[in-house]
Amino acid sequence: MSVLPKHRRMDSVDILAPDREAMGSWRDLGSQFVFFLIVYASFSTFVVLSHRFFSNQVLKATKKDKQYWLQRLAVKLLGSPGEVADKHVARNQPILYLLLNLVQFCASVTVAAMWISKSYTLAPPSGVEKLTAFCLCSYFALHGLLEQFRNEWRISECYKVNTIMDVLSCTSLLVALIHQDGWLSLGYLRAYNAYISLVRLVRATQKLSDFQTACLLTFFKFVTLMTISAATMFLVEALGDMDLFDESTLRTHNGKGKPISFFIMLYYSFVSISTVGYGDIYPESGLGRIVAIIMIFGGIIFFSKETSRMLELSSLLTNGQGTYRSSKGHVIVTGGAVDNQNLHVFGPFVEELCHPSRGRERPQILLVSSQLVSTEVRRKLLKQWWATDFIRFLQGSLVRLEDMKRTSLATAKRVYIIGDMDAEDHRSEDEKNLATAVVVRNVFPHIDLKVLLLRRNSKKLGAALGLPPFVCYSNQNLEGLLLINHCRAP
């Protein structure tokens, strides 16, 4: 006789029957998902209305108005809006921000651990577990509202993965424990929110080097992936096939062999073509074995060819030979300084454009150079953790129609043409940059264009070519203005 505990007797249907009822069914998960859609739609509507109200209040208020005190309080306690993203989190955040994410991490780990524990005990939820889950979900809801508040109720925050995971895991957990009186839910998805909170804590505390931070986050990303994958497989295998997959099967060898169906063969084909080969399903007929051999060789050729093609495409994109596509206005930076890769001329300017202090005003920056941007220049420009998502490189010239399309010049918000201050022939440098500006202005007159020239007299040449006075700026005039300002306020 077996001495295993009652909840370990996975092969006994009679003993596990009550526990399987406590787990739930596909119908219960469907009800949880419907409830999630209702809550998510209500939450999105609330964010949209709050965003409109908040925007109107900010437009009417100034920093000296009494109506502005709420936003100042939010910035002081929760941090500046627009500085926190899923991947990149602004450093030097307030203590309250760190504390909220620490509690969020601990609470999310607790929910995931409770789900894993229930997968072993298979017992119905107790009153204490229901109360604990309700309190934790209440905190998750409060934390989500505070995140929306600190980000000025931006609608884009609703579509982020961590927000969707927040709402989905909480609604599924509450419906399963309270309404359905079961434990099987999507609460294990809290592992993803725990990872996001950990990312924010690690990057905000600045206690580790960049390499140590990358290693730590990679490890926890792997743990999160394995946790969600294992829990999802447990859920699917525990509930069995849905009615959609209830199918009639045939048996090979005149009904004496293994059962086969389209989905079984689809699984076998994928395993064989990917050259994994678990061995749980194999062909029994001679012709089937021949087809399997052809499939395996075809899979090797297919994946080798496609992998080579993807690596080649990745190399082209890295070298700036691809096409830039932007859903909103981006900023293009080009000119002699970029062509000659004079980083000390355009580097600080580009870093200022995408600095986190600019908040939501940070644009996507596209550096267009006639030459391939060197690895050293890329490394120096992207050394800051906040620059990776905002700087792109493209090899080409804005005087060519093909490159205008590749750079999405028609949808650009602004174009900066910066001259190379270290050029030997300043006149030739200005003429080249003015020629680019004239072409851009003639093709797309609506684009906000700025040209930094090296000689004061080049502004007259720009005016003669039809460029408005506010387009061209002389470096000599700018140096004079800086000297005057320095004398006024040393």
Secondary structure as GFF3:
##gff-version 3
##sequence-region A 1 490
A	DSSP	three_ten_helix	6	8	.	.	.	ID=ss1
A	DSSP	alpha_helix	13	23	.	.	.	ID=ss2
A	DSSP	alpha_helix	26	60	.	.	.	ID=ss3
A	DSSP	three_ten_helix	66	68	.	.	.	ID=ss4
A	DSSP	alpha_helix	69	78	.	.	.	ID=ss5
A	DSSP	alpha_helix	95	121	.	.	.	ID=ss6
A	DSSP	alpha_helix	127	150	.	.	.	ID=ss7
A	DSSP	three_ten_helix	155	159	.	.	.	ID=ss8
A	DSSP	alpha_helix	161	174	.	.	.	ID=ss9
A	DSSP	pi_helix	175	179	.	.	.	ID=ss10
A	DSSP	three_ten_helix	187	189	.	.	.	ID=ss11
A	DSSP	alpha_helix	190	205	.	.	.	ID=ss12
A	DSSP	alpha_helix	210	239	.	.	.	ID=ss13
A	DSSP	three_ten_helix	243	245	.	.	.	ID=ss14
A	DSSP	beta_strand	250	251	.	.	.	ID=ss15
A	DSSP	alpha_helix	252	255	.	.	.	ID=ss16
A	DSSP	beta_strand	259	260	.	.	.	ID=ss17
A	DSSP	alpha_helix	262	273	.	.	.	ID=ss18
A	DSSP	alpha_helix	286	318	.	.	.	ID=ss19
A	DSSP	beta_strand	331	334	.	.	.	ID=ss20
A	DSSP	alpha_helix	336	339	.	.	.	ID=ss21
A	DSSP	alpha_helix	343	353	.	.	.	ID=ss22
A	DSSP	three_ten_helix	356	361	.	.	.	ID=ss23
A	DSSP	beta_strand	365	369	.	.	.	ID=ss24
A	DSSP	alpha_helix	375	381	.	.	.	ID=ss25
A	DSSP	beta_strand	391	395	.	.	.	ID=ss26
A	DSSP	alpha_helix	401	406	.	.	.	ID=ss27
A	DSSP	three_ten_helix	409	411	.	.	.	ID=ss28
A	DSSP	beta_strand	414	418	.	.	.	ID=ss29
A	DSSP	alpha_helix	426	443	.	.	.	ID=ss30
A	DSSP	beta_strand	448	453	.	.	.	ID=ss31
A	DSSP	alpha_helix	458	464	.	.	.	ID=ss32
A	DSSP	beta_strand	472	474	.	.	.	ID=ss33
A	DSSP	alpha_helix	475	488	.	.	.	ID=ss34
###
